[in-house]
Amino acid sequence: VVSTQSTGSSGINAEYGYGNQYFAEYAEEIPDGQTFNHLKMLAMEHKIHLIGGTIPEKCDGNLYNTSLVFDPEGEMIAKHRKVHLFDIDIPGKFKFKESDTLCPGGSITTFHVEDFIVGLGICYDIRFPEQAHLMRAQGAHIMIYPGAFNMTTGPVYFELLNRSRAVDNQVFCASIAPATDYTATYTSWGHSLICSPNGAVIESALHDEQIIYCDMSLGEVKDIRDAIPTWKQKRNDIYKLIHVQK
């Protein structure tokens, strides 16, 4: 189960929206915060693996956009801090600079759910294929990006980027977004979706609140990778992606 970017008492203010002005106010320490404990309880109560969207995390005087993952016993099995901060300026349309408030994370995040390996990024991370390639190199079969694309970038890029990361890495790729709220200071495009390893959109929401479901098969991943074995055909004698450990 995956929830949206800025879950619970976090950087999406229920009345106003997603913004730098809310991050410090709603930031929580991990593992002591209200949202952490609530997500832990939900995972235990429903006996599910739960990716809890994102929350503003405060640590050593810094703020991070952070996603937490819990197993059915309520144990936190992964934590991802958003690696690429959303600093853009589209003249006359949209401007946002997360780096005014947030610090970037510094690690690639993957974790196991039974036989699947899941790669985790956050929103703007999906624009960077190198990060996705490193998750695939760590064995990922699924990539998940809680996010909140806006009304300018969402219609153009949201589906395109999810389908691209799915095809590039021959994985299931899902992005989970808040529903569209036109009264908010930051209006999310919505349209949560799940793509297959060949880049087809399997399920997609629209602007309103909606739960979408999908059956995923390791066999489908294997079949597509066997049929078009791009990862075995890489020319590492010409180019190579290196994971820089910190």
N, C-alpha and C positions, 0 to 999 in steps of 0.2 A: 504494500500500500504506500502510495506517495502523495504527500500534500504539497501545497503551493509554496512559492518563494514568500518569505516573511510570514511564517506561521505564528498564530497565537499572539502573545503580548510582545510584538516585535516591531521592526522598522516599517511595516505597513500599519499605519494608524487606521483603526476601523472606520473613522469618520472622514479622514482627509486623504490618505494614500501613502505611497512609498516616497521617502525623501530623506535627504541628509539631516533635516531638522528633527527627525524622529529617532535616528539611530542611537544616539547617546541616551536619550530618555528611556528607551525600551530595551537597552542592551542588558544582557544577563551573563553572569559568570557560569562556566560549565565545570562541574556538574551540579551547581547549587541553584540554578534558576528555576522559575516557575514553569516555563515552557518545557525545559528538560524533564522535569518531574512528571508533567502531564503527558508528554509523549511516551515516556517510560511506562506509565500506568496504562496507557491505551494499548501499547504493544503487548503487555502482559495480559490485560483483560481480554483482548480479542485473539491472543495467541497468533500474532502475525509478525512478519518483518515489516518495519515501518521506517520510511524515509520522511523525516519531519520537515519538509520544505526548507526554509532557512530562517535564522534569527540573527540579530546583531549580537555578537559575542564580545564581551570585554575581557581582556587579558593583558596584564602587565602594562596598563595604561593605553593600550591600543584597542581599536574596534575592528572586527572582522565580520564579513557576511558568511555565515556558517551553517552547514547542513549536518544534521545528526541522524544516525541510523541505529535502530534498535532491533534486537532479535525477539522471538516470542517469550523469552524469559526476562525481558526488560533490560538486558545488557546492551550498552552502547558498543557496537561492533565497528563503527567507522565515524569519522568526523572529517568533513571537507570544508576548508576555507577557500572562498572564491579566489581564484588565481588571477584572473584578468578583471580589473576594475572598469566599470562602465563610464568612460570619459568620452563623450561625443558632443559635437556641435554641428547640427544641420541647420544652416542659416534660414531664418524665417519659419522654422518648423519645430525644432526640438533641441534642447541643450540640457545636459546632465553631467555632473562630475562627481562620481563616487569618491574619488581620491581626496576630495576636500575633507572627508570624514573617515573613510575606511582605509585599512591597510590590506595589501594583497596577501593571500596565502602563498605557501611555497612548496606544495607537495601534490603528487598525483595520488588519487584515491580510488582504490578498488577493494571489494569485499566479496565474501562468498554468501550465497543463499542456496543452500542445498548443493546441487551440482552446477549451478550457474555462478559465473563470476560477473559482478556488476561494477561498472565504472561510473563514478559520480562527479559531475561538474555542476556549476551554477550559472544559469542565464547566459551572460556574455561569454563565458568559457566556451560555449558551443561554437563560437566564431573561429576558434583556433584549432585547426585540424591536428597540429602537432601534439596538443594535449590528449586528444582522442586517440591518436596513433600510439601514444605511450600507454594508455589504458588498454588498448587492444594488445600491445606487446606484453602486458601483464596478464593476458588471458581473457579479457572481457568478452562476454557474449551479449551483454546488455549495457547500454549507456543511458543514464538518466540525468536530466537537467531541470531541476525546479527553476522557474524563471518568471519574469514579468515583462515581456516585450511591450512596447508602447504602441500607440495608434499610428505612429509614423513608420517605425521599423517593422512592426508586427505583420502588416499585410504583405510587405515585400519579402521579408527574410525568414519569418518564423518556420513555415513549412519547408522552405527551401533548405535551410540549414539542418533541420532534423533529417530530411531525406538524404542530404549530402553526407552527414556523419554516418548514417546507416550504411550507405553504399560504400563510402571510403573504407570502412572497417568491417563490413559484412556482419553487422550486429543489429539487434533490435535497438531502436533509439526512441526515447520518450521525453517529452517536455511537458511540465505541468505548470499551469498558469492560473492566477486569480481570475475570476469572472470580471467582465467589463463593468465598471462603475463610472458613469459619466459625471457624477458629482464629486469625484475624488480629485485631488491635486495632481495625482499621477494615475492616468487611465490605462489599465492593462488591456492588451489586445485579446486576452482570453485564448480560446482555441487550443486547449490542451490536446495533445495528439500522441499517437504511437505509430512508429514506422517499422516495417519488416526489414530483414537483412538485405533485401534487394531494393529497398527504397520506396516501397509502396506504403501509402498511408492505410493502416489497418483500422484505426478508430480515431475519431476527432470530435471534440466538443465545438460549440459555437461561442457566443458571447456570454450566455447565461451560466449559472451554476449547473454543473453536470458531473456525474461520475461515469468514467469510461472504463471498460474492462477488456482484457486481451489474454488469450492463451499463448504462451511462448514455448517453443520446442527447441531443445538442443539439436535435434535431428534436422530441423529446418536450417539452423545456422551451419551445420556440417555440410548439408547438401549444397548450399549456395557456395560455401568456401571450396568444396571439392570441384564443383562445376566450373568456377572461375577462380583459380588459385592465385590471386594477385599477390598475396603475401609471400608465397614461395617464389614469385617471379621478380621480386624487388632486386634492383641492381645495387647491392651494397658495395660493389667495387667502384661505383660512381657517386653515390650519395648515401648518407646514413644519418638517422636521427638518434641523438644521444640524450639519455636521461641524466641530467645533472643533479646528483643527490646533494641535499643540504643537511 
